[in-house]
Amino acid sequence: DARNALLPISLAVRAMQKKHGESISEGAEKYLDVITNASKTTGDILRSWRKCTGEVPSDYDDCGLLEGLRSGVAMFGVQAEGREIKLDLGEPTTESGGPLEEIHIRVSSAELDRVIQGYLSNAIKYCGRHVHVEVINDEETGEAGFRVNDDGEGIDPEFRDQVFDSFFQLPGSKPGEGLGLAGVRFIVERNGGRFGVSQSPEGGASFWAVFSKVK
């Protein structure tokens, strides 16, 4: 079982950090962080895959899309390091300009968080200075979700079908595990949603994901 193989890795990293503590160099600590994050992400992917194949029963939540986006953008705003993340929730749903009406979608709140994190971390990593998050609310298809646009170099059309594959790395891309977008793919597919990437209005990448709305 692949999940059992991950446990010794996590335990070994924790033991090393506990035993050697401050004597671990900054460079070594970064490598340990990469190992820890890769182990966690792989575990998440395996759990989502088990659900996708039916090994684990589905557990759809009545999840609030707008609440999830507000929370995700607020969290990543602290980590943006000089980059601007703009959240566009659309127009108010009341004539008086009152609060937006929440959009409920068929995905667990925890998994929606993972999709938001996957897209935002990727956008922050490759953008120039600006990231624009906008809501998708399609009355015709009965789907809702979000789109993350950035002003980076974008993704060549020939690689757009591959960026969601496990361990795929774009030529000349920044170091990483190649698992973040693969995790997004598994989660969205497991919940019956759709996803993709195109060119953003700013000339960078535009990643999107939608799920069925709860009526």
C-alpha angles and dihedrals in degrees: 000000000000092000091060090053090058096057098070089050093055093043093049092052092049092048092050092049092048095047100043100027113161093010090073109101121239091248093051091047090056091053090050090051090052090051092048094048093045091050092050094046092048090051090051091050092050091050091049090047091053089053092046092054092047096250088120119039118250116259106189115185130205089246126187110230098194093047090051093050094048091051094045095048092046091052095047092043088072091053098043095100098211096331120120121234113194121192117203111190095176130239124335112264095223128070090233091059093248128158119315116258112249118249114220119208136184103256132090116262091237093054093045087054090053092052092048091048092048094053097040095047089050092049093048090049095054107025126105099225107309136069120182120196117193135179122244114208112169113184092183097058096029091236133127135182140116145275128219115206124187136183097229129114093288128218124290110245091238090064100042094093091051104047091084093054119107114265093001114148124191114235108269093008124149118268116279144131097264091229106099099082091037087059090052090052095051093047095048094045092046089056095047094252134132132237141177149147133241138154117298124227086250091058096254131095126308114201118187140179132183135187134189114275122239109240 
